[in-house]
């Protein structure tokens, strides 16, 4: 029972940490790189 409580607490802490990092510049840089990669893949697919 204690192990499941620990897992639940860890999951809650991870969610809080993830929500806090959403406003960080690194998050936006990674998101921009991901979108640029998808856009590049789409252009290559269209030209092929």
Backbone bond lengths (Angstrom), bond angles and torsions (degrees), N, CA, C in turn:
res aa  C-N    CA-C-N  psi(-1)  N-CA   C-N-CA  omega(-1)  CA-C   N-CA-C  phi
1 X - - - 1.455 - - 1.533 110.06 -
2 X 1.340 116.59 -38.90 1.461 119.80 -179.22 1.525 111.19 -66.83
3 X 1.338 116.24 -33.09 1.461 119.81 -179.34 1.527 110.82 -65.89
4 X 1.334 116.90 -41.33 1.463 118.33 179.16 1.523 111.09 -68.03
5 X 1.325 117.19 -34.30 1.473 120.38 176.24 1.521 109.67 -64.47
6 X 1.341 116.65 -41.24 1.467 120.75 178.61 1.527 110.23 -63.28
7 X 1.321 116.87 -43.03 1.463 119.94 179.54 1.527 110.71 -63.85
8 X 1.315 116.71 -39.96 1.458 120.27 179.28 1.526 110.47 -64.79
9 X 1.327 116.64 -44.38 1.469 120.23 178.35 1.520 110.72 -62.69
10 X 1.330 116.77 -39.92 1.463 120.08 179.67 1.524 110.45 -66.06
11 X 1.324 116.73 -39.11 1.465 119.90 178.73 1.520 111.07 -65.26
12 X 1.317 116.46 -41.29 1.466 120.30 178.31 1.524 110.08 -63.76
13 X 1.332 117.14 -43.26 1.464 120.63 179.49 1.524 110.84 -64.35
14 X 1.333 117.31 -39.04 1.462 120.37 178.58 1.526 110.69 -65.17
15 X 1.332 117.29 -39.81 1.460 120.35 178.65 1.517 111.58 -65.38
16 X 1.313 116.78 -39.65 1.468 120.87 178.29 1.518 109.94 -65.58
17 X 1.331 116.86 -42.45 1.463 120.55 179.68 1.523 110.47 -65.50
18 X 1.315 116.94 -39.43 1.460 120.41 179.63 1.524 110.50 -65.92
19 X 1.310 117.20 -41.22 1.457 120.76 179.16 1.522 110.66 -64.77
20 X 1.327 117.12 -35.85 1.461 120.54 -179.52 1.523 110.81 -69.94
21 X 1.324 117.89 -31.65 1.458 120.96 -176.72 1.525 112.70 -81.95
22 X 1.301 117.83 -9.23 1.459 120.44 -178.13 1.520 111.77 -61.14
23 X 1.310 117.79 -31.82 1.453 120.93 -179.68 1.513 114.01 -86.57
24 X 1.323 118.29 -0.33 1.458 120.60 -176.44 1.526 110.75 -76.66
25 X 1.323 117.04 149.70 1.470 120.35 179.76 1.533 112.76 -60.81
26 X 1.323 117.87 -34.60 1.465 120.56 -179.46 1.521 111.00 -62.10
27 X 1.319 116.68 -36.44 1.471 120.92 177.79 1.523 110.18 -60.56
28 X 1.327 116.46 -45.79 1.464 120.27 -177.43 1.518 111.18 -70.29
29 X 1.326 118.23 -34.59 1.464 121.22 177.33 1.527 110.11 -65.18
30 X 1.322 115.99 -44.94 1.466 119.91 178.67 1.528 111.02 -63.74
31 X 1.316 116.43 -40.27 1.459 120.06 178.64 1.528 110.96 -64.53
32 X 1.324 116.91 -41.83 1.462 120.96 178.52 1.527 110.68 -64.35
33 X 1.329 117.26 -40.92 1.459 120.19 177.71 1.524 111.65 -64.68
34 X 1.313 116.40 -39.26 1.459 120.31 177.88 1.525 110.93 -63.45
35 X 1.320 116.33 -45.36 1.460 120.20 179.10 1.535 111.64 -64.90
36 X 1.334 116.54 -38.37 1.463 119.88 178.38 1.527 110.45 -65.85
37 X 1.321 117.30 -37.85 1.462 120.91 177.92 1.521 110.93 -64.72
38 X 1.324 116.62 -42.73 1.465 120.38 178.28 1.521 110.57 -64.46
39 X 1.329 117.27 -41.97 1.462 120.64 179.26 1.529 111.05 -64.35
40 X 1.318 117.32 -40.57 1.456 121.12 178.30 1.526 111.08 -65.56
41 X 1.314 116.24 -41.69 1.469 120.03 177.94 1.529 110.65 -62.58
42 X 1.321 116.25 -38.69 1.469 119.75 179.14 1.525 110.47 -66.28
43 X 1.317 117.87 -41.02 1.474 120.81 178.55 1.520 111.44 -64.14
44 X 1.332 115.80 -42.19 1.461 119.48 178.81 1.525 110.17 -64.36
45 X 1.320 116.65 -40.95 1.462 120.08 -179.82 1.525 110.79 -65.15
46 X 1.327 117.50 -36.85 1.457 120.55 179.16 1.521 112.20 -70.17
47 X 1.331 117.32 -36.12 1.447 120.80 -179.82 1.515 112.46 -76.22
48 X 1.311 116.68 -24.33 1.445 121.67 -177.65 1.471 108.28 -79.39
